[in-house]
Amino acid sequence: LFMPNLEEMIFSSKIEASLELFNHNKPGICIDYGSVWGTLSIGMAKRGHQVIAIDKKNEHLNFLKSRTLEEKLENIYLVKDDLNDIKFKRIADYAILNGVIELLTKNFKKSKELQVSFLKKIYESINLNGQLLIGVNNKFSYRYLIEKSDSLTSSFNELKSLLKLAGFKQIEDYC
């Protein structure tokens, strides 16, 4: 009832299914950078992980708080902050950037150094055997991600290049 136009996205089993790309062999700490409405934060919490959900908007965090209370989840910790100011050191077993890369490329398209600097912060927050899931919302098609980019979306090759410069070594892409 709160936002019927966003219900399909907020409670999307398709978006949550992307969490199955993680190896959930043990419960761990997950940082959801830019958690927004908490679809993936809730999914990770239900899988037994401790979740740090970070967003800069009160309305997002208040909504997520309501969801955690409704679902009786006590393993989600809400953080209100700008993603550029967050600095964790090797605490996360899992990290999520869902829809964040589009903002990163939109805001920093002219500066590869700023993109790499942001991704280095993410890399430094993850344990050495940790995993990062990047979700990219693409309004065109999977071919666009493979062949070329637009002003809001990096191609797989562009994103892989940025991730390698940030320190990531094992990178797998999925459509």
N, C-alpha and C positions, 0 to 999 in steps of 0.2 A: 504493500500500500504506500510505502514511503516514496519510492521512485519506480513506478511500474515500467517506465521506458528503459530502465537499466537492469531490471530483474534477470533477464536472460544472461547478461554478462556477469553480474554479481554472483549468481548461483550456478554458473556454467560448469557442467560436468566435463565438457570438452576442454575447457581451460585447465581445470583441475587434473585432468588425465595426463597433462604434460609432466606432472610430478612423477609419473612412473618411469621417466627417463633417468631419475636418480636411482642409485643403488641404496635402498633402504635397509641394508643388512644390520644396522644398529641405530638406535635412537641417538640423536645428536642435536647440536645447536644449528639453527637456520636463521639467517638474516634475510629478510624480505625487504630489499631496497625499493622504496616507492610502492608500498603495499596497497595504496589506494583503498578499495573496498574490502580487501582481505581475502579474496577468493583463494589464493595460493597459501596465504598464512594459515587460514582455517584448515586447508587440506593437509599441510605439513603438521599442524597441531594434532589433527585426528590420526595421523600416522605415528604419533608418539614423540615427536620432536619438540624441543623447546624453541620457540619462535620469537625473534626480535623483529617486530613490524615497524618500519620507519616510513614516515610520511610527513610532509610539511603542512598539510591542511587539517585543521581541527575537525571539519565535517567528516573527512575520511576516517580519522581516528575515533571519533565519537560513534560513527556507524559500526566500525570494527569492534569497539568495546561492547556495543549492544549485542552484536552477533556472538561474541565470546561468552557473554552472560547467558544469552538465550541457549547456546549450545553447551553450556556448562564446561567450557574449556578454561583451564587455569594455567596453561602453559604458553600463553601468548603475552608478550611484554610490548607495550606500545611506546614508541619514541617519536616525539615531535621534533624534527630537525630538518635542516637542508642537507640533502645528500652530499653536497660538496664539502660539508663540514664534518662529516662522520669519519672517524678514524678508529677502527678496531685492528688489533694485531693478533692474527692467527687464532681466532676463537671459534670460527664457523666451520662446521662439517659440511654445511650446505649454504649456498647463497643464491638468491633469486633476483634477476633484473627483468621484470616483465613490463614491457612498454617503456622502459627507461632509456633504452638505446635510441629510440626515436627522438626523445627529448634531448639526449646528449648530442646526437648528430644535428638536430635542429639548432640548438644553442651554440654548438662549437664547431659547426661544419668547416669554418674557415681555419680552425686551429687543431691540427692533428695532435699537437703536443698536449692540449687541454683534454682531448679525448683519452689519450694514453695515460695521462696523469690521473684521471678519474678511474680508469680501469685498473691502474696500479693500486689504488686504494682498495678496490674490491679484491684484487689478488692478495694483498697483504692481510686482508681480514679472514681469509680462508686458510684452514689448516693445510699442511702439505699434501695430505691425501683427500682434501675436501673437493667438493663438486660445485660448479656454477651452472645454473640454468638461465639462459637468456631467451625470453619470449619476445618475438617481434610481431607486432600487428601489421599486417600487410594488406592494404586495400586493393591491390592489383592482382597478383598471382604469384605462385612459387617461382615462376620463370623470372620474374622481376628481381627476386632475391639472388638468383643464380647468375643472371646475365649482366644486370646493371643496377644502379641505384637511382633513387630520386632524392629530392631535398630532405625527405624525412626518414628514409630507410637505407641502410647500408646493404650492399650485396654480401653474400657469404664470404667472398674473398676479401672484401674490404674489412669486414668485421674480424675475420681470422688474422689479418695483418695487424690490426690494432691490438687484439688479444695477445698475439705473440710478442709485440713490443712491450706489453704490460707485464710479461713474465709467464703467461700461460703456455704450457707445452703440449698437452694432449687435448686436442680440440676435435669434437665430432659435431657435424651438422645434420639436422633433421628437418623435413618438411611435413 
